[in-house]
Amino acid sequence: MLPSCEPREKLVIRFEGSLDSAKCAEIETDVRGAVAGSSAPVVFDLDGVDFISSAFLRLCIYGRQQAGDHGFQIVNVGPYIKRVFKIAGLDAMLKAE
């Protein structure tokens, strides 16, 4: 399973399930390529994600670095996942909603 990308006025990358280290290793090249190749704002949609690892946090940091402060957004973040961002100290920087 790879994240789906919908290039339009925004690049929306949808993730599902458990984003553990192994899964992130499988999708990292595709996600980084999509983000680096986009001139549109980038949105990571976490609807249906039930676990994230530090590897996924690194992808989020990469997305924000590439898209800039106002060009990156994380949406549909469940309470458990929000807690992980907060514990990692990334909740304010990544603005996970």
N, C-alpha and C positions, 0 to 999 in steps of 0.2 A: 504494500500500500504506500503510495507516494502522496504527498499533499497535492491538492488540486490548485491550479493557478488560473485566475481569470483576469487577464490584462485588459483593462478599460481605462477609465479615468483614475482608477486605483488598481494596484496589484494586490489581489486578495489571495492569500495562501491559506487553505483550510487544512487543519490537522485533526486527527481522530485518534482515540484510544490512548495507549500508553507510550509516551515519548521518552523511553529509557535510553541509556547510552547506545545500545545496539541499534535501536530504531533510528536514532539521530545520526549514527554513523552511516546508515543506509541512505538517508535522505539529504544529508548535509550538502553534498556537491550540487544537487538539484536546487535546493533552497538558496544556497549562496549564489548560484548562477542566475536564478530568477531575480533575486534582489539586486545583484550587481548590474544586471542588464536592464533594469527598469528605471525610467525617468519619472514615473508616476509615484505618488505616495504608496507606501507598503502597509498592508494590513495583515496581521496574523490572526486568523479566526480559530479560537480554541474550543468551539462548540463541540462537545463530545469527547474532549480530552479529560482523562481521569488521573493522569500521572505525568509529571515532568521531572527530568533529571537535570543535573548541572550542564550536561551537553546541550540540552534545549535552551537553557539560560544563555549559554554562549551564542547560540544562533540568534536569540533575541537581541543580545548586545550587538552582534554583527549587523543585524537588520537596522537597528537604530543608528549605528555609526554610518552606514551607507546612505540611509534615507534622511538623516538629520533629525533635529529635535521635533519639528512639526510635520515631518513626512513619514512617521512611523507610528503605528497604533496596534495594540493588542486588544481584541474584542471577544466577547462571550466567554469571559473567564469565570469559572466557578469558584465558590468560596475556598475550597481546598487549594486550588491552584493559586489564588490570590495570596493565600497564607504563605505558600512557598516563595513567591516573589518578595513578600514582606520580610520573611526570615532571612532571605539572601540579601536584603537591603537594596533591592532593585525596584521596589514598587513605585517610588516617586520618579525614578529615572525613566522607567519603561511605560508608565501610565497604563497599566493593565486594567481594563474595564470589564 
